């Protein structure tokens, strides 16, 4: 079968594909954490106590 633009098809076990998707999500999450830590180091955060957060939710 010919595919447009010489695209290749790869068949992998479902579990391997799931593992790759999980790893990709983990990398995205870690990148978000890195950005958050950088913001915290620059003082670009607002600190709230647990009680303050409870008050805000009412």
C-alpha positions in Angstrom: 0.0 0.0 0.0 1.3 3.4 -0.9 0.9 6.2 1.7 0.9 9.9 1.0 4.2 11.7 1.3 6.1 8.4 1.9 4.8 8.1 5.4 5.8 5.0 7.3 3.5 2.8 9.5 4.8 1.2 12.6 2.9 -1.5 14.5 3.6 -1.7 18.2 1.9 -3.6 21.0 -0.8 -1.7 22.8 1.0 -1.8 26.1 4.1 -0.3 24.6 2.0 2.5 23.0 0.3 3.1 26.4 3.7 3.3 28.1 4.9 5.8 25.5 1.7 8.0 26.0 2.2 7.8 29.8 5.8 8.8 29.5 4.8 11.8 27.3 2.2 12.9 29.8 4.8 12.6 32.6 7.3 14.8 30.6 4.6 17.4 30.1 3.8 17.3 33.9 7.5 17.6 34.8 7.9 20.6 32.5 4.9 22.3 34.2 6.5 21.6 37.6 9.8 23.1 36.4 8.0 26.3 35.2 6.2 26.5 38.6 9.5 26.2 40.5 11.0 28.9 38.3 8.1 31.2 39.0 8.4 30.4 42.7 12.1 31.3 42.7 11.3 34.6 41.0 8.7 35.4 43.6 5.8 35.2 41.1 3.5 33.2 43.4 0.8 33.9 45.9 1.0 32.0 49.2 -2.2 31.0 51.0 -2.7 29.0 54.1 -5.1 26.0 54.2 -7.5 28.1 56.2 -7.4 31.0 53.7 -8.2 28.5 50.9 -11.1 27.1 52.8 -12.5 30.6 53.3 -12.2 31.3 49.6 -14.2 28.2 48.7 -17.2 29.3 50.7 
